[in-house]
């Protein structure tokens, strides 16, 4: 499996000949929208920086809400959450996507705004291998809240997302450095792609690794 980040909350997961795309963004955020082929597209909510499905090519299956899905051998669950810490009163709902592919469980948090997950959400999520979590604050959880949720989920790998980048026009976002400091990471070497297989994880679940990606 190969994971590529395009900025904001947009990722491509390539598994053999299957391509999954999550939260494609519009050009209004200052980045060029990814023009890529997909078999499945996941949208966590309808804000423009997460739902630009017109940029994606191919005869894809669109997943855009809570529920259980099995598409082309890929199992996924959409779990309802809030885009803010006021039960959705400010920014509405957001869907967390738990994707099971190649025996690896990936949780994409979209624009999660809850400062912590409730017990029902934690139970529904279960074990997570790779967590894609926003850390930039203001519109979502911030660095400190992200660390708290990581401690709730205890994933093997964390990929921070939805933070300030040089070309992104959303001024309120914080950079990834604050998250790394809160998490206790002294340094990071951003990766262009994450290539990983189930066997790479081993049996040890005691330590969580942070992988910072670049676009």
C-alpha positions as CSV (number, residue, x, y, z in Angstrom):
1,X,0.0,0.0,0.0
2,X,1.2,3.5,-0.9
3,X,-0.2,6.6,0.9
4,X,0.2,10.0,-0.7
5,X,-0.8,13.4,0.9
6,X,-1.9,16.3,-1.3
7,X,-2.4,18.8,1.5
8,X,-5.2,19.7,3.9
9,X,-7.1,16.4,4.6
10,X,-6.7,14.9,1.1
11,X,-5.0,11.5,0.7
12,X,-4.7,8.8,-1.9
13,X,-4.4,5.2,-0.8
14,X,-3.1,3.0,-3.6
15,X,-3.6,-0.7,-3.0
16,X,-2.6,-2.8,-6.1
17,X,-4.9,-1.5,-8.9
18,X,-7.4,0.1,-6.5
19,X,-7.1,3.8,-5.6
20,X,-9.0,5.5,-2.7
21,X,-9.1,9.2,-2.4
22,X,-10.2,11.1,0.8
23,X,-11.4,14.7,1.1
24,X,-10.4,16.3,-2.2
25,X,-10.1,20.1,-1.8
26,X,-11.0,23.1,-4.0
27,X,-8.5,25.5,-5.3
28,X,-9.9,28.3,-3.0
29,X,-7.5,27.1,-0.3
30,X,-4.5,28.1,-2.3
31,X,-3.3,24.6,-3.5
32,X,-3.9,23.0,-6.9
33,X,-6.7,20.4,-6.5
34,X,-5.5,16.8,-7.1
35,X,-6.5,15.6,-10.6
36,X,-6.2,11.9,-10.0
37,X,-8.0,8.7,-10.8
38,X,-10.0,6.9,-8.1
39,X,-12.1,3.8,-7.6
40,X,-13.6,5.1,-4.3
41,X,-13.9,8.6,-3.0
42,X,-14.6,9.4,0.7
43,X,-16.0,12.8,1.7
44,X,-16.1,13.6,5.5
45,X,-18.4,16.7,5.1
46,X,-19.5,19.1,2.5
47,X,-17.2,22.1,3.0
48,X,-15.3,23.1,-0.1
49,X,-11.8,22.1,1.2
50,X,-13.0,18.5,1.7
51,X,-15.6,17.8,-1.0
52,X,-14.3,18.8,-4.4
53,X,-15.2,15.5,-6.1
54,X,-15.3,17.1,-9.5
55,X,-11.5,17.1,-9.5
56,X,-11.4,13.3,-9.3
57,X,-11.4,11.2,-12.4
58,X,-12.8,7.8,-13.0
59,X,-16.1,5.9,-12.5
60,X,-15.7,6.0,-8.7
61,X,-18.0,5.0,-5.9
62,X,-18.7,8.0,-3.6
63,X,-18.9,7.4,0.2
64,X,-20.3,10.6,1.9
65,X,-21.7,9.6,5.3
66,X,-22.0,7.2,8.2
67,X,-22.7,3.5,7.6
68,X,-21.1,0.2,6.7
69,X,-19.6,-0.2,3.3
70,X,-17.9,-2.9,1.3
71,X,-16.7,-1.8,-2.2
72,X,-14.4,-3.7,-4.5
73,X,-13.0,-5.7,-1.6
74,X,-12.5,-2.7,0.6
75,X,-14.4,-2.6,3.9
76,X,-15.2,0.8,5.5
77,X,-17.2,2.3,8.3
78,X,-18.4,5.8,8.5
79,X,-18.7,7.0,12.1
80,X,-20.6,10.2,13.0
81,X,-18.8,12.9,14.8
82,X,-18.9,16.7,15.3
83,X,-17.1,19.4,13.4
84,X,-16.9,21.5,16.6
85,X,-16.9,21.0,20.4
86,X,-20.6,22.2,20.7
87,X,-22.3,19.1,19.4
88,X,-22.3,20.5,15.8
89,X,-24.0,23.8,16.7
90,X,-21.2,25.9,15.0
91,X,-20.0,23.8,12.1
92,X,-22.2,20.7,11.8
93,X,-21.4,17.1,11.4
94,X,-18.3,15.3,10.3
95,X,-17.8,11.6,9.4
96,X,-14.8,9.6,10.6
97,X,-13.8,6.8,8.1
98,X,-12.4,3.6,9.3
99,X,-11.0,1.7,6.3
100,X,-9.8,-1.9,6.4
101,X,-7.5,-2.6,3.4
102,X,-4.7,-5.2,3.1
103,X,-5.4,-6.1,6.7
104,X,-4.4,-2.5,7.8
105,X,-7.0,-0.4,9.6
106,X,-6.8,3.3,8.7
107,X,-8.9,6.0,10.5
108,X,-9.3,9.3,8.7
109,X,-10.7,12.0,11.0
110,X,-11.8,14.7,8.5
111,X,-12.5,17.9,10.3
112,X,-13.0,16.4,13.7
113,X,-13.8,19.2,16.2
114,X,-14.6,17.3,19.4
115,X,-11.9,17.8,22.0
116,X,-12.2,14.1,22.8
117,X,-14.1,11.1,21.5
118,X,-17.0,9.6,23.5
119,X,-16.9,6.0,24.7
120,X,-19.3,4.8,21.9
121,X,-17.0,6.3,19.2
122,X,-13.9,4.7,20.8
123,X,-15.6,1.3,21.0
124,X,-16.8,1.6,17.4
125,X,-13.4,2.6,16.1
126,X,-11.5,-0.2,17.9
127,X,-7.9,-0.9,17.0
128,X,-6.2,1.5,14.5
129,X,-3.0,1.0,12.6
130,X,-2.8,4.4,10.8
131,X,-4.5,7.5,12.1
132,X,-4.9,10.6,9.9
133,X,-5.7,13.4,12.3
134,X,-6.1,17.3,12.0
135,X,-3.8,19.3,14.2
136,X,-4.1,22.9,12.9
137,X,-6.8,24.0,15.3
138,X,-9.5,26.8,14.9
139,X,-11.7,24.8,12.5
140,X,-10.8,21.5,14.0
141,X,-9.0,20.1,17.1
142,X,-5.7,21.7,17.9
143,X,-2.3,20.1,18.6
144,X,-3.0,19.4,22.3
145,X,-6.5,18.0,21.6
146,X,-5.0,15.8,18.8
147,X,-2.5,14.3,21.3
148,X,-5.4,13.5,23.7
149,X,-7.4,11.7,21.0
150,X,-4.2,9.8,19.9
151,X,-4.0,8.6,23.5
152,X,-7.6,7.4,23.3
153,X,-7.1,5.5,20.1
154,X,-3.4,4.4,20.5
155,X,-2.7,3.9,16.8
156,X,0.6,2.5,15.5
157,X,1.2,5.4,13.1
158,X,-0.1,9.0,13.2
159,X,-0.1,11.2,10.1
160,X,-0.9,14.8,11.0
161,X,-3.0,16.8,8.5
162,X,-5.0,20.0,8.1
163,X,-2.3,22.4,9.2
164,X,-0.7,25.5,7.9
165,X,1.3,25.2,4.7
166,X,3.2,27.9,2.8
167,X,0.6,28.2,0.0
168,X,-2.6,27.6,2.0
169,X,-4.6,30.7,2.3
170,X,-6.4,29.7,5.6
171,X,-4.5,32.0,8.0
172,X,-6.0,30.7,11.2
173,X,-4.3,27.3,10.9
174,X,-1.3,26.5,13.1
175,X,1.8,24.7,11.7
176,X,2.7,21.1,12.4
177,X,5.6,22.1,14.7
178,X,3.3,22.7,17.6
179,X,1.8,19.3,17.3
180,X,5.3,17.7,17.2
181,X,6.3,19.5,20.3
182,X,3.1,18.5,22.1
183,X,3.6,14.9,21.1
184,X,7.2,14.9,22.2
185,X,8.8,14.5,18.7
186,X,12.1,16.4,18.6
187,X,12.4,16.3,14.8
188,X,10.8,14.9,11.7
189,X,11.9,14.1,8.2
190,X,8.9,14.7,5.9
191,X,8.2,11.8,3.5
192,X,6.8,12.2,0.0
193,X,5.0,8.8,0.3
194,X,4.4,6.2,2.9
195,X,4.8,2.7,1.6
196,X,3.7,0.0,4.1
197,X,2.5,-3.6,4.4
198,X,0.8,-5.3,7.3
199,X,3.9,-7.3,8.2
200,X,5.8,-4.0,8.7
201,X,3.9,-3.3,12.0
202,X,5.0,-6.4,13.9
203,X,3.4,-7.2,17.3
204,X,4.4,-4.2,19.3
205,X,1.5,-1.7,19.9
206,X,3.2,0.1,22.8
207,X,4.7,2.9,20.7
208,X,3.1,5.3,18.3
209,X,5.2,6.7,15.4
210,X,4.5,10.0,13.8
211,X,5.0,10.3,10.0
212,X,4.9,13.8,8.7
213,X,4.3,13.9,4.9
214,X,5.0,16.6,2.3
215,X,3.1,17.6,-0.8
